[in-house]
Amino acid sequence: MADTEDRDWQRLDKWLWCARFMKARSDCAKLIAEHGPRLNGQPTEKPHAKLRVGDVLTLPLRGDVLVIEVLSLASRRGPAPEARQLYREVEAT
């Protein structure tokens, strides 16, 4: 069966880039590999980790920790207001 990326799931590095957390997709991959964000509470160092709608990401960014819920997968890297529609911030527990 062929991969169904961009329908059921999306690569974590690609989604972070489309959501405009970093300027370059390679920077997103580096963030994942070096800082091991948490995907649904589980650490991951894999840029190719499968991200789905409803997943919760805990990201170490610029000396802070951001917890977000994925609201939508990205069809493209659009302008910032469009990218902001892909997620919502949640309170860290």
C-alpha angles and dihedrals in degrees: 000000000000120000113264098209113162091029108055101005143002135207111266094231092049093049093048089051093048089047087054099239088137134018096235131038089227088059089054091051090048092050090052095045096046104035104030103219117207121252110198089340095309120110115239132186094179118108087196094058111137113251121197136184109276095030118133119224125198107199129186103217129170095336094313135088119238122194115198139172118221109237099174143002117246123252091187144345100272134169120305096262089054092046091051088061090066095073148012129217116244131195115265111242 
